[in-house]
Amino acid sequence: MDNSERDTSGQFKDGHPPLPGCGRKAGVPNKLNQKVKEAIEQALEELGGVEYLKGVAKSDPAVFCSLVGKLIPKDISVEVGQKLGDLLDDIIKGKQR
């Protein structure tokens, strides 16, 4: 391996293939993340599961909505088959869709 594969800080340059045997295999979850998720699930079950969440929703809707907001996908991709300008023209002209 020569120095042309590394940047000035010694890190591999972008696009360098991973070294064999280094790091987790693709798709294998982080063990710490998995343990935290399991702990949260256990705590929720011990607090009453769904009934506990219903109670939080009634007693503190802001907290409940914050939790729900963390579960909703942040990026939603929508593909529209017609240009917006054409659609607006049709609406202005009164064409039905």
C-alpha positions in Angstrom: 0.0 0.0 0.0 1.5 3.3 -1.0 0.8 6.8 0.4 -1.4 7.7 -2.6 -4.3 5.8 -1.0 -4.3 8.0 2.1 -5.0 11.7 2.6 -2.8 14.1 4.5 -4.2 13.0 7.9 -3.4 9.3 7.2 -7.0 8.3 6.6 -7.9 6.3 3.5 -9.3 8.5 0.7 -13.0 8.4 -0.2 -13.9 5.4 -2.3 -11.1 3.2 -0.9 -12.4 -0.4 -0.6 -12.7 -1.7 3.0 -9.9 -3.9 4.3 -10.9 -7.6 4.6 -12.0 -8.5 8.1 -12.4 -4.9 9.4 -15.6 -3.7 10.9 -19.1 -5.1 11.0 -20.5 -6.8 8.0 -23.2 -4.9 6.1 -26.6 -5.3 7.8 -25.3 -6.4 11.2 -26.8 -4.2 13.8 -24.7 -2.4 16.4 -24.7 -4.4 19.6 -25.0 -1.3 21.9 -28.0 0.0 19.9 -29.7 -3.4 20.1 -29.2 -3.6 23.9 -30.6 -0.1 24.3 -33.7 -1.0 22.2 -34.2 -4.2 24.3 -33.9 -2.2 27.5 -36.5 0.3 26.3 -38.9 -2.5 25.2 -38.5 -4.2 28.6 -39.1 -0.9 30.5 -42.2 -0.2 28.4 -43.6 -3.7 29.1 -43.0 -3.3 32.8 -44.8 0.0 32.9 -47.9 -1.4 31.2 -47.1 -1.3 27.5 -49.9 0.1 25.4 -51.9 1.2 28.4 -48.9 3.2 29.7 -48.6 4.9 26.3 -52.3 5.8 26.3 -51.8 7.3 29.7 -48.9 9.4 28.5 -50.9 10.5 25.5 -53.7 11.8 27.8 -51.6 13.3 30.5 -48.9 14.8 28.4 -49.8 15.0 24.7 -46.6 17.0 23.8 -44.4 14.2 25.1 -46.5 11.6 23.3 -46.4 13.5 20.0 -42.7 14.0 20.3 -42.3 10.2 20.6 -44.6 9.6 17.6 -42.6 12.2 15.6 -39.4 10.2 16.2 -41.0 7.2 14.6 -42.2 8.9 11.4 -39.8 8.7 8.5 -38.0 12.0 8.0 -37.6 11.7 4.2 -40.6 11.0 2.1 -40.1 10.8 -1.7 -43.1 11.5 -3.9 -43.0 11.2 -7.6 -45.6 13.1 -9.6 -46.2 12.2 -13.3 -47.3 15.7 -14.3 -45.5 19.0 -14.2 -46.8 21.4 -11.6 -47.3 24.2 -14.2 -49.5 21.9 -16.4 -51.5 20.9 -13.4 -52.1 24.5 -12.4 -53.1 25.4 -15.9 -55.6 22.6 -16.0 -57.0 23.7 -12.6 -57.3 27.3 -13.8 -59.0 26.2 -17.1 -61.5 24.1 -15.0 -60.5 20.8 -16.4 -61.5 17.8 -14.3 -59.0 15.2 -13.2 
